[in-house]
């Protein structure tokens, strides 16, 4: 069959950047071109497709993709434009793809892009073969246990190096850092960075009930960790705090939620809320009220992780994912997310990725009952039930906190054990 009769293969990237995107683009392009299928890149995700425009594309050839897997970012860029927001946008997207003679579509992205891929798959009525490649540094797509989304391992590695430096600075200067880590829904990235770096403690969304948590609840855990360090003669520490905890906070508890801007998929832009500053003020205020003066510096990490050069793991991983995705869709199959499991490519049908209640892409949360999570918490420096139940420990901690033991026990008692959100 002539190449023109087979149609084109299009590649689209949606959502935030992640290390390894270019690796997928490279291996998809090479695989398709060697089957005499023309490949195009759809610039900036669905930004132009939702308007019906077909002009913002580039031809991808073996020459244009040579060695791009060694770079971060995306050579075809990305955006968060949502083609499912309006029915006319979805229809315009499918129409634009068909007018471009696209018969195969490979989407690269997280949960929102996966859902959009599913919608295009259904709306095209079999005219376009669609396969999704899971990409997010949050590691929260519904892949099997221990199978990472690409970009996560690189982000964890780079984030760990940043926190290692902060730990040394903290020790040298006698101060605390509150590090807000990306992770809109789940705490995989924050926990991965915190455990790998040996951070003093890490807080993740899964510990807290959704929309029922008070900002004071989170601040008190951090305050307790600081007091515990003081009791050990230390004024230094680094706390990793996943930004997704914001989604667990009672909406009436933070004025910054009012009028906050949302992205095209309806998600709150957490980057517009100064979570670290809010927590720092709360903790410092409580400590100062008892005559304890601790320096706390807030820092956000996340954006500097998204476009860094991928690790060797993600370079190889994304090249394999791209080949598997291209072979899947060019082989006449459609409607799935591609994964690599136990050394082999395994497609997961779109329907199996959907949450049965929301009909949106399901989120993979940190399992608080897993050995990995329990091990991580054992290595943290945070108040425990044993601290409060042991009279000698309680007396020492209360003295460091400048409180009477019974007051200390009442004040910190509710925050000594991780809470369980409904997702755990």
Secondary structure by P-SEA (a helix, b strand, c coil): ccccccbbbbbbbcccccccaaaaaaaaaaaaaaacbbbbbbccccccccccccccbbbbccccccccccccccccccccccccccaaaaaaaaaaaaaacccbbbbbbcaaaaaaaaaaaaaacccbbbbbbbbcccccccccccccccaaaaaaaaaaaaaaaaaaaaaacccccccccccccccaaaaaaaaaacccccccccccccccccaaaaaaaaaaaaaaaaaaccccbbbbbbcccccccccccccccccccccccccccccccaaaaaaaaaaaaaaaaacbbbbbbbbbcccccccccccaaaaaaaaaaaaaaaaaaaacccbbbbbbcccbbbbbccccccccccccbbbbccccccaaaaaaaaacccccccccccaaaaaaaaaaacccaaaaaaacccccbbbbcccc
